[in-house]
């Protein structure tokens, strides 16, 4: 039996369950064979509600493995279908926090890049040349950002992605000279001690797919030495 004592459940009802994903956890299983977050959530539901047999759990969206924060799962097939549509139609508002070591210039604004993912290397690249964009089938990617705090050598940036491309926030912040702390893949100078990065899905808001009421789910970052620098914003 999986140990679910450390699982932080942020929201749950008969249709949805949301948890605070720790950095380093997979949302869904992959070729590594590591136990993903989805299996821990299934175990939680099985124990809490004394469910015999298999538990249905639909993966609605994902966070990169080194990223932490809000992850929403569907507990019914109806909720899964409707949540998939909400994400597809961009009717889910997401807010992220990122820690960098450089101030963005300007301090807030909109970023537009054309991104293409190289599946074999699991790397996303930004392109500006129209011919290259067409050749690489790069997709227009948009986010809004603003600096909300600075303490010593650490800068806290709030990010609201408009599109949902692979590695989008990581690439776009790197493109303006603000790679995320610990993100060696996209230009930061060194790993974090735990090999995760300081990117956190802070908040997610959407119309409940069944209850038809607006809900907002919020998650605090892990209280380590770096995130605690900005504890006043929690």
N, C-alpha and C positions, 0 to 999 in steps of 0.2 A: 504493500500500500504506500502511495506517495505521501510525503510529509507536506501537508497543506497549512501548517501553523503560521508560516510567514506570508501567506497570500493576503494581499490587501484588497478587499472587495470595496469598490466605490459606489456601486449602484446595482440593485437587482430587483427584478419582478418576474412574473411568469413568462415574459417574452424576451428580456434582455438581461445580460449581466456584464458589468464593466469592472475591470481591475487595474491596479497600478503596476504596470510591467517594470520589473527591475532591468537595468541595463545588463546585457550579456545573455538574456533569455531569448530563445526563439519563440515566435508567436505560434508557428505551425511547424510540424516536423519537416526535416530535410535530410539530405544524404549523410549528414554527420551522425545521425542516429541519436542525438541528444534529446532528452525528454522536453517537449515544448510546453509553453504556458497553457495551451489549450487542454493538455492532459491533466494538469493540476486543477484547472477550472472544472473539468468534468468530474474529477475526484471530489472536489468541494461540493458540487451539486449532488452527487451520489450520496455523500455522507450527510449533508445538511437536510436533504429532503427524503432520506432513506429510500432511494430509488433502486430497485432491483434491475439487473441486466445493464445493457448499454445505455449511455446518456447521450442524447442529441446535443451537439454544440456546433453552431455554424460560425466559421471565421469570416467576419465582415470586412476587415481591413488588417493591415500589418504595420508594425514599426520595425525598422532595421534592428538587427540583433544588438548593436551597441547603444541603442537609443532606449530611453525609459519613458514612462508616462501612461496616459489613458489608452486602454484597448477595450473595445466593445465587442462582445460576442452575442450571437442570437441563440435563444433557447428553443425556438420553434422554426419550422421551415417557412411559415408565413412571415415571421419577423425577419428571417434571413433574406427572403426575396425583396421585401420592402426596404430593408436597410441597404441592400445592394443598389437599389434604385436611387435612394437618397444620395449615396456616395457618387454614383454615376452622374446624377443630375447636379452635383455640386451644391447640395442642400444641407451639407454638414459644415458648420463653422469650426475650424480648428485653430488653436493658438499654441505656439511652441515657445519655449525659452531656450536660448543658446548662450553659452559662455565662450567668449573669444578673448584674445589678449590685445586687440586693436579696436579703436573706435571707428565705426563706419563713417564715411564722408559722402553725402551728408548724414546727419544723425538719424534721419528717418526718410523713408521714400518707398518707391515701388521699383522692383527689379523685374526685368523681362529678359529672358534668355531662351535660346533654342537648344534643347537637351536631347541627347541620344544615349541609350544604354548599350554597353558592350557586354552582352550576356555572359560570354565565356570568362571574362575577367571581372565581372560584377562591378564595373566602373561606369559612371555616367560622365559624359563630356559635354561642355557647352560650345556651341558653334555660332559664328556670326556671318560667315560668308553664305549668301543665298544659294549658291550652287552646292556647297558642302551640306547645307541644311537639307536640301532636296535629296541629295545622294544618300545621306545618313538617315533620312526620314526623321530628322530631329523635330521634336514637338515644342510648341510655344509654351513657356513655363513662366508663371507670374506669381510673385509674392509681395506682400507689404511688410515692412520692418520698421522698428524704431528702437533706439537705445533707451533703456529705462533705468540703467544704473551702472555705476563704475566704482570699484573699490580696489585701490592699489593697481595691480597689473591686470585685473579681471574686469571684463566688460560684459554686462547682461543685455542681450538683445531679445526683444519680443518679435515673433515672426507669425504672420497670418498667411499661410499659403492659399492661393486662389485656385491653382491647379494642383494635381496630386501625382507628380512624376517621381520616378524612382530616384532616391538620393537628392531630391530637388533642393531642399534647404541647405544641405551640406555643400552642394556644388555652387549654388548661387551666392552664398555667403563667402565662399572661397574666391569666387570670381571678383568680388569687390575688396579683396585683401583681408578678409576677416574669417579665416578658417576656424572651425569649431575646435575648442580645446580637446586634445586627445585624438583628433581625426587625422592621423598620419596619411590616410589614403587621399585626402583632399587638402593637403598642404600645411597641416600643423607640424611643428618641429619635432614633437616627441609624443610617445604614447602616454596615456594616463596609467597609473599603477594597476588598475583593474582591467585595462585594455578596452574600456568602454569610452564613450565620448559624452561631452556635456551638452547633449541635446535632449530635451524633455518635452513630451506632449503634455502641456499644462492643463488644457481645457478643451472640451468638445461640446458643442451645442447643436441640437437638431429637434425636429418634431417627432415625437414618439410614433413609431410606425403603426401601432395598434391603438394606443390611448388617445392619440391626436392631441397631445399637449406638449408644449415646449419644455425640454429638459436640458440642463447643463451639468456636465460631469467634470469635476476638477480633481487634480492629483498633485500633491506636493512632491518635489524632487527628493531623492535620497539625501538624508541629512549627513553628508560627509563634509570634509573640511572645506571643499571648494563651494558647494552649493550653500553651505551655511554662511558664507560671506554675504549672501544676498537674502538672508532669512527674513529681513524686514519686509520683503515683498511677498512672502508666503501667505 
